[in-house]
Structure formats: C-alpha cells, structure tokens
C-alpha cells in the first residue's frame, strides 16, 4: 500500500545567511552614520571655536579702541606732559597711600598713551585721561606758593568748584602736585587746599616737608583734573586680555576682558614737531628710541596702530594655519600670521610649538588720538 506524500512544511523565520547579511548591512549603516555624525560634530566644533575666537577678538579690539579714543581727555593743556615728578597723596580713614596708583611712574604718569614693548611677546598698553572730561580753563599762579602753604593765588577761578582735584604744574622744574580744592574764593581769586578732610589729597605739612614736596613759582599752571583714570591692558600667561584699573586711590583692580587672545601689538604713529600728520609708525623699543618718552616725544604721538590676534580654543590634529607669505608665496613671517604690509609689527607665536594647529582671527585698526590733536599740541 502506497502511503500518501505529505507536502513539505513551509519554512518559518530567517536563515543564518540572511541573519549574517542583515547584521553586515546594519554594521555598515551604523559605521556610515557614525562617520557622518563625527564629521558633522568636528565641523560644528570648528565653527563654534572659530566663532568664539571672532567674538573674543572683536570684544578685545572694541574695549581697547574705546579707551584709546578717550586718551588724554580733560588734559586741556600740554603743560601736563612736562611733568617729570608727580607728587600725589590720598588719605581715607587713617589709611595713607602715596603715590596714588594712577600716578605711579612719576613723570610718565601724565602721558595719555604709553606702550611697553613685549619683545617677541605681547605689548602692554597704558591709557590715561581725566575723570573730568570738560575740565576748566587752565589758570596761572600769580604769587609764589611755598610747599607749606595751603593757598593758591591764581589768574581765574572760573570752572573750579569745591571738591575738585587739580594739578599744579611747574614746567620749568618738571614738578607737579595733585591737590584737592577745599574752598574756592572767587572774589579773592584763590583756591584753598587744606589738609584734614575725611578723604583728601592734601597731606599735612610734616608729610610734605619730610618727602620733599615742591613749592610753585609765579607762572606755574593749575589744571582741573578730576580723578585720573588709568587703565593698563596686557595679555597674561593664560592668553587672557587683562585690564588693570589704577584709578581708585587706594588700590588697583584687575579683571579679565577676553579669553584666547594670543597677541597684542601696538605702535606709535608719530608726526614731525609742530605737525598733526603721521609720517611714521614706530615700536616702543630701544632701537627706535621710543622706549622712553618725554614731553617733546609725547606731543608728536598722534595715533596708535593696534593689532589683536585671537585664537580658536580647539586644537586640530594637523596644521591648519600656515606662516605668513607675500603675493609671490615667499614666507615673510615663519612664526605667525600676516598683519600689515610693513615689516613691523611681527606676530610671533612660536612660543607654542603647536601654534599651526590652531585657527586665528587677526584684527587691526588705527586710532587717532583726537584729544591730543584737538588740543593742538
């Protein structure tokens, strides 16, 4: 008897081969997605890093530019630049400071802009102005004032009020003294600067005598100063642009303005004596003779040329920044990016052996010292 043939049972599920093919395809898709995502993330990080460098660079340049444009404001007479010795004093609640932070440096303390050359590193820039932007018409001392005297006989009291900070200037000797007006005697044409108030710039006679404070002869000038605003900008070892504010009488304060600033470079724009037209840019170096300033040199400084270099925070795996080359491809600066067509200033980033593995933003500007120009110095 022949048994009936049963039909083959239908196969259910997937075979091992199909499973392996599926796993292979899944791995390939995962690999592709991972690569695309990694590329996207890398590009995003580069974009964010470059954007951060741009923001930091613009912020640093803006802060410096605003301060530089106000340099020398309120210093209404070039006689202020004749100071070679500045005597200053502040007393509050028994605490005495002399000289005050803004006036440290003697004769250099009245200079609107001073650049300290940093060699292959960043420069330091100190900017000063009067806290009283309008000031007053400079007055002339009409009678000799002994150092022990608390009375200034002057040619005019217009614009002076009680509580003003003034600067007495003897251009012949280079001596200058910071004083606090305690009383304006308009009819008598006198300014009193008595010691003994709670917050005063007027030391007692004993302090003046023991510290050699000067007397002032007829013809010396008196300028209404207000508080002297003194800001110093510098890049620290962590590549941060720092602002040191020496304006407060008792102590200096330091704050961070921008991160990832790797270079700050500045040059004086100088004119011939008696001219307002810049005819040369010079570094504040010994070789140029502009590392130290005097009254004659200060009056020739009409502008500042400024360069800020900001760096991205992300380090790339390969070199992404090339040395500076000219139009023919010749390397003109092997240690950093290009700035001006001039030979100086040169950006030197070689202190970091991996400097080529970062991206940079270079910001440059020329800032006229309008207060110096308007004063006709």
Secondary structure, DSSP 8 states (H G I E B T S, - for coil): ------------S--HHHHHHHHHHHHHHHHHHHHHHHHHHHHHHHHHHHHHHHHHHHHHHHHHHHHHHTTTTT--SGGGGG-SEEE--EEETTEEESS-GGGTTGGGGG-SEEEE--TTS--EEEEEEES-SS----EEB-S-B-TT--EEEBS--TT--TT-EEEEEETTTTEEEEEE--EEETTTTEEE--S-SSEES---HHHHHHTT---B-TT-EEEE--SEEEEEEEE-TTS-EEEEE--SSS--EEEEEESSEEEEEEEEEEE-TT--SEEEEE-SSTTTT-SS--HHHHTTEEEEEEEEEEE-S---SS-----EE-TTS-EEETTS----SSS-S----TTSTTGGGS-EEEEEEEEE-HHHHHTT-
